Amino acid sequence: MVTRKQFSPEEMSKDSSYFSPLKTIVETAFYENQVIPIKTLEEAYQLASVAAGTVVLDMPVIHTKELGLPSYARVLLTNSGAIVGRTAKARRIYGRDSEEDERLLTIARSAVYQSHKRKFYKADAIVGLDETFMARAHLMVPEEEINNLYSWLLNFQILDEEFKNRLKVSKQYEEDDIFVFFDPKWSHPDYPDGLAYFDTRHNCVIILGLNYFGELKKATLTLAWGTAARNGYVACHGGLKIFKQKQGKKDNKNYVASFFGLSGSGKSTLTHAKHGNKYDIKVLHDDAFIISVKDGSSVALEPAYFDKTNDYPTGHPEQDYFVTVQNCGVTMDENRRKKLVTEDIRNGNGRTVKSRFATPNRVDRINEPINAIFWIMKDDSLPPLVKINDPVVATTMGCTLMTKRSNAENISGARQSLVIEPFANPFRVYPLVEDYRKFLALFKAGVDCYIINTGQYMGRSIPKNISLNIIEQVVENKGTFKPFGPLNHFEYLDLDGYPVSRFDENYKQLIRERMQVRLNFLLSFNQDNPKTALPVSSISRLEDVIESLSKA
């Protein structure tokens, strides 16, 4: 039954694969006297609605019965302070630096000890919504952070009676349950940006000095993705949906498409688009899912959506599905009702936990194998859609996915500069080469690969309607693809209004520069990670691309 939280006497030993110093520190904290269990969403709501810092909006939550909330529940808002995005530089991984581990384990023990003087809450949830993959997760937060616990239970699947029964027939994995300890009031002079200390092999993390809800969500997903990756799945930070042709059409084939991109790249927009109701679309998720290496089926990891609010001004129908809101403003309407001020007026990266009912065509598992992967890039040297016809090149382009950062991340420096984020997943806690091999296997098995540019091409913006039209042409196999200059294995979609530039010296130089950035990333990565280096073929293929531009 699912992951492990109970062990035989023989398994409770120093030599057991289920225990480590950090895992033992974190799990033990959950059983202390000052930690009170929260068993239902209604209980979490009642506590969160009266907590300091909460604004109870005059906005009713809909589908309260299905969500397990009281009928009178209202949308709750909290604001987390100066930091409104994830802090990647706070992340540390147990086992990568033995000298720092010694120091960090001492810090973890001290942080748990300091928590004895305060009341904490704990709760249980499930990550993975199909019996083929379910990981049990546990969260512990200080009393004043009840809103974050409430949002966490809404974002994932609370372990209620239905899911307790489903767990009994779910596949068992010889993996630890996920444990997350959270204390945002902690501080330490050596870690001024906070600390998120993971033991990825033993599925635990202690998050200290960070109060943004996204840290809890992504930490939980990070450990679930790692568990899935160790057990025959591809961990996916992206969106996936299936296009089913409506009855009466000649070609009644289904088409499963996935979209990989960082926050703000357009992956949610592409995933949730209804395409004018031309198809019977079922959405798996827009952020977190896994693909079976064995059969290509896919499973959603969470029921809700952690969505940006900047696109949802007052009166927008999507606000009907908000359950909690973070880092937004409030004002009074003409009837003295407390309403949201969104559009990132207060600060960037305003967020909401939005219920699954925002997508009436949601499913938690898609049995049909995936047909296509779209790497979402904002590389203005590439046309709106490029098809890659070689599995190695397809995987290499995903491994060197070029995009732009968004305000979902707490970073310094320019957000609009191009960066590389392999497979659009900044949360990977296992060797990159493992993802490379798995995506390569998918492409070798016949999955198509496309690069979809949602930014600009040679100075001309690519709006949403163009991107959606492109996807429809792919789904219906109607587009005309032409060779992309001298680049082997690259074709572009012939598209009105976006003529491909003549391959003169200036254009070739631009593409060459972008490909060189990718090549430099691979070379640098392999130099820094000789034990888990990426295949030499990935480097040689990019070298061939660059050489072809020089010869043309």
N, C-alpha and C positions, 0 to 999 in steps of 0.2 A: 504494500500500500504506500504509494507516493515516496517522499524522502524520509530520512530517518531522524527521530528524536528520542527513541527508546532503544536501549542496548542491553545485551546480556552481560553477566559478570565477566565473561571472557573477553568481551569487546571493550570493557572499561579498563584499558591498560595503556601504558606508555607507548607500546608498540602498535596500538590500534591506529588504523587509517582515519578514524572518525574524530580524533582529538588533536589539538595543538595548543600551545600556550594562549594565543589570542582567542581562539574559539572557547576555551575553558573560562577565560576571564569574562568574555561577553555573555555567554550562556548563563553562568552562575548568577550574574546580576539580575536576571529575570526572576529568580526564585527568592529574592530578598523581601523582607516583611513590608517595606515601604512601597512595594510595587503592586498596584491594584489592577486586576484584569478587567477589561472592557469586553463584554460578551456580545453586544448587539449594536447595530448602527443607531438605533433609537437612543440607547444610553450615551453613545458618543455624541450624538446631536444635542442632547439635553445639556451635557457638560460644556460643549463648545459654545452653545448659544448664550451662556451666561458668563463665559470666561472674559477676563480683562482683555481689551484690545479687539474684541469681536464687534462687528456691526451687523445687526440683524436687519437685513434689507426688507423693504416692503415688496418682495418678489417671491411668490410661492414656488416651492419645488413641485414639479409635476412628476407623475408616476411614483408617488411616495409609497404606495402599497408594494409595488414591484421592487422598489429599492430597500424596503424594510425600514422606512422612516414614518414618523407620525404624520397624520393627514394634514396637520397645521404647519409642517416644516417650512421654513423660509431659507432663502439663500443667505449664507454667512460669508462675510468678508473679513479678512485679516491682512495686515501689511507687515512685511518682515524687516523693514529698516533700510539701511543704505545699500545692502547687497541684494540685487533682484535677479541674479543669474547664477549658474553653476560655476564653481571655482575649481577648475581642473588641477591647478597647481597645489591644491591641498591634498591630493591623492597620494597615498603610499601603499605599497603592496608588500605584505609579509613574505619574507624569504628572498627578496631581491637585494637586500643590503643588510648583512648580519650585524654589522656594527650599529646601524640605525635601528634595527629591530630591537636590540637590547635596550636602547634608550626609549623607543616607542612603547614597548611592553610595560616598562616602568610607568610611563605617562598614562597608559590605559588603565593600569591597576589603580593609580592615584585618582584618575577621573571617576572611576566607579566608586572608590572610597568616598570621595567628596559628595557623591550623590546620596549617601546615606541620610543626610540631614533634610532631604526634600522628598515630597511625595512624587511618585512616578506612576504612569499608566502603561499597560501593555495590552496588545491585541494580536490576533492571528488572522492571516489571510492566505489565499491561494494565488499563485502566479502560474498561469497556464490554464486554459479553459476547456480542455478536452482530456478525457481519461488516458490518452496516450502520453500526455505530459502535464503533470501537475506538481509544482514544488510548494511545500508549506513554508510560510514565512511568518516571522514574529518581530514585532516592533515595540520598543520601550522608549518612552519620552517623558520629560518632566511634566508635572501637572499643568503648568502654564502653556505647554505646547499641545494641548488637547486638540486645537484646531488642525494641527499638522497630522495628528493621529487620525482624526475624523476624515480628512482629505485622503489619507493613505488607504483607509478602509473603503472609501468610495472609489478610488482609482483602481485598486485591485479588487479581489473578490473576498469579502469577509467569509470566514469559515463558519457558515451557518449550518443548519440541520441538513439542508439539501446537499451541500457540498461535503459534509461529513459522510453522507451516504455514498456520494459519488467517489470519494476517496477510497472507499472500501473495495471498489472494483477497478481502481486506476492502476496503471503500471507502476511497479515498484522500482525505484532507483537506489542503488547503494551509494547514496549521497546524504550529507547532513542537511537538515532543515536550514533555512536561512534565518539568521539572527541579526537584527539591526539595533544598536544602542545609539541614542541621540541625545546630546546635551549642548544646545547652542550657547549657553552662558559660560562655558569653559573658555579659558584663554591661557596662552603660554607664550613667553617672549621669543622662543625659538620657532614658533609656528604662528606668526601674526595673521596669516590668511586662513587659519583654521586647519583642521586635520580630518581626513577621511581615510582611515587605516583599515585596509581589507586583508583578510585571509581568504583568498579566492578558492583555494582547494577545499577549505572547510566551511565555506559559505557563511562568513560572518564579517561584520564591519562595525567599527566604532566611529561615529561622526561627531566631531567636537568643534565648537566655535563657529558653526555654520547654521543659519536658521532658514534658508530658502527651501521651500517644500520640494523643489526639483532635486535637491540632494538626496532626499529620502526615496523619491520615485526612482531615480536613475541608479542609486546604490542597490536597491532591491532588484531592479532589472539587470544590472551588471552581474550580480551573482546568479540570477536565474539563467541569463544568457550563457554564462560560463558553464553552468550545470548542463544545459542543453547541448553545448558544443562538445562536452565530454561524452555525450551519449547519442551520437549519430544525427545531430541536427546542425543546420547552418543558422547562426544567430543573426537576426536581421533588424537593423534600425532603419525602418522604412514603412511603406504602406503597401497593401496588397488587396486586389479585388478580382472578381471573376465577372467577365462579360458573358451573359447568356443571350443568345439571339432569340428574339421573340418569335412565337409560333407563326408559321406561314412563310418565313423566309427560306429561301432555297438552301443556304448554307446555315445549318442549325448547330454548328460547332461552338463549344464554349472556349473562352480564351482567358487565361489567368495571367495577369500582369502585375509586376511589383515595381515600386519606385523607391530608389535609395537616395537620400539627400539629408543634409544637416537641417536643423531647425531654421525656418525662414526660406528654404530653397524652393518650396512649392509642393513638397511631397504630400501634405495633407490635402491641399487643393486638388491635386491630380487624383488622389485616392478617393475623395468624397464626391467628385464631380458626377452628376447624373446624366450628362451627355444628352440633355433634352429628352430623356426617357426613351431613347432609341433602343436601349437594351434592358434586359432584366439583370441589373447589377447587384451583386452581393459583395459587401465590404467585410474583409477580415479585420483589419485594423490599419491605423495611419501612422503608427509609431513603433510598435513592438510585436514581433512575431518570430516564428522559427519555421524552417523548412526541413523536412525529413530527407536525408541523403539517400535513404533506401527507396522511397517511392515518390518523392516530390510533393507530397501533401504538406499542408501548412496549418499551424495552430496559433491563435491569438494568445497573448500572454496576459492581457488585462481587458476588462470590460469597458472602462470609461476612457475619456480623452483629456489630456492635460493640454489645453488649447490656449493660444494667444488670444487676448481680448481686443487687440487694436483694430481688428476688422469688424467688430461688432458694436456699433454705436447704439445709443439709446433708441429703443424701439425695434432693434433688429430681432427677427424671429428666433435666431440662434440662442439669444439670451434666455429663452423659455426653458432651455435644457441645462442651464447653469445650476450647480449644486453648491459649490464653494467658489470663492474668488480670492485671488491674492494680488496684492500690489496694484490696486486700482483706487480711484477716488469715489466719493459719495456726495450727493447733494440732494436738495428737496425739490420735488416737482410742484406744480401749482396746487396740488391737493395735499401738500405736506407729507408726501410719501418719500421715504429714503430710496433713492435710485442710484445706479452705478454711473460713474464718469469713467469711460473707457478711452479708447483710441490713443493710449499711452500718453495722456495729458499729464498725469501725475509723475510718471517715470516710464522708462522703457520696460518691455517684457511683462506687462500685466498679463495675468494668467487666470484660467478657470479650470476646475475639474467639472467636466461636462458629462452627463450621463450617456450611456450607450443608446438611449432612446432618441438622441439627436440624429441617429442613423437608423431609419426604420428597416433598412435592408442589411442589417448586421448578421454575421454568422461567426461562430467561434472556431470552425474548422472547415477547410476546403480540401476535399479528397482529390480533386483533379490535380495532376501535376502542373507545376508552373510552366508557362509558355515563354515568357519574356521578362528580362530584367532591364529596367531603364536606370542608367546612372544619371542622376540630375547634376548638371554642372553649370556654372556661370563663367564659362571660358569663352570670351567673345571672339576667339579665333575659329570657333567651330560653328557650323550652320545649326539651325534649330533642331535638326535630327540627323544623327549619324548612326549607321549600322556597322557593327564590327563582325566580320565573318570568320574570324579565327579565334578558337577558344583561349589560346594563350594571350593574344592581344586583348580580347574581351576582359579577361581576368586582370590583366596588367592595368588596363584603363580604370577598372574599379578599384584596384589597389592604389592607384595614384589619382583618385577622384579629386578633382580640382573645383573648389567652390569658395564661398565667402562666409565669414563668421557672422553671427547675428547677436542681438542683445540678449539672447537666452544664456549667454556665457559671460562670466565675470572675468574679463581680460583687459589688459592694457594694450595700447597701440591701435592702429587703424583696423576697423572691422571690414572695410571694403576691399582690402588687399586679398589677392588670391592665395589660398592655402590648400594644402593637400591633406585630406582625411581619408585614410584607407577604408573603402567600402562604407563610407559615411558613418562609421561607428567609432566615436571617441571613447567608448566605454569598455573596450576590449581589455580583458585581464588575462589573456592567454596568448601564446605566440601568434603573430600575424600570419605566419606561413600556414597555420592550420586553416584559417579562413580562405587563404589563397587556394589551397588544395581543394577545399570543398566547393568554392565557386567554379574552379576549373572543371571539377567533375560534373557540375550542373551544365556548363556550356558544352562539354564533350558529349553529354547525354542528349543534346539537341535543343537546349534552351537558347533562345535568341537574345542577342545583346544590342542595346541601343544606348547612345548618349543623347539625352535631351537637354538642350540649352534653354533655361528659363530666364536668362538675363538679357543680353544684347548680342547681336551679331553685326560686327563691323559698324557699330554706332547706331544700329536700329533696334529698338526695343522689341522683345518677343512677348506679347501679352498672353493672358491666360487662354483666351479663345483660340489663339493660334496653337498653343500647346495641346489643347484638348482635341482640336481638329487633327493634329498630327497623330495622336494616339488612336483616334477613330480610323484613320487611314491604315494604320498598322493592324488593328484588330480585324478590319474588313479586307485586308490584303489588297488594298486599292492603290497604294502609293507607288510612284515610280522612283527607283533608286538608281543613282548614277555614280560612276567612279569618282572618288574625291581626289582629283588631281593625280599625282604620282604615288599616293599613299596606298600601299598594298593592304588589303583586308578592310579598307575604309570605303563606305559608300554613303552618299548623302541623299536625303529625300528632296526631290525636286518640288519646290514650293513657291507658289506665286507670291511676289513681293519680297522674296529673300533670295535673289540670285547669288550664286556662289561667286566670290571674287575671283578675278583672273589670277592665276598663279604666277604673278610677277615676283620680282625679288623682294619687294616689301612684304607681300602676303606670305611668301615662303619663309621669310625671316621671322615673322610673327609666330607662325605655327612651329617653326624650328625652336624658337625660344621657349614656347610652352611645353613642347615635348622634352626639351633639355631640362626644364625644371622637374619634370616627372622622372627623367633618367637620373638626375642628381639625387633625388629623393631615394630611389632604389639603391644607388651606389652607397650613399651615406648610411642608409638603413643596414645594409649588409655589412658594412665596415663596423658599425656599432653593435651588431647582433650576429656575430659569426656562427654561434651555435644554433641559431634559428633563422638562418639566412633565407631569403626568398630565392626561388629557382633562377639559375643563370639564364634560362630561356626568356624570362621576363625582361632582363636587361638587353639581351641580344635582339629581341623583337623591337624594342624602342630604338636601339642603335640603328636597326635597319630602316625604321621610319625616318629617322633624322637623316640618314645617308641618302635615302630616296629623294628627300627634299633638296639636298645639296647637289645631287646629280642632275636633277630635272632642269 
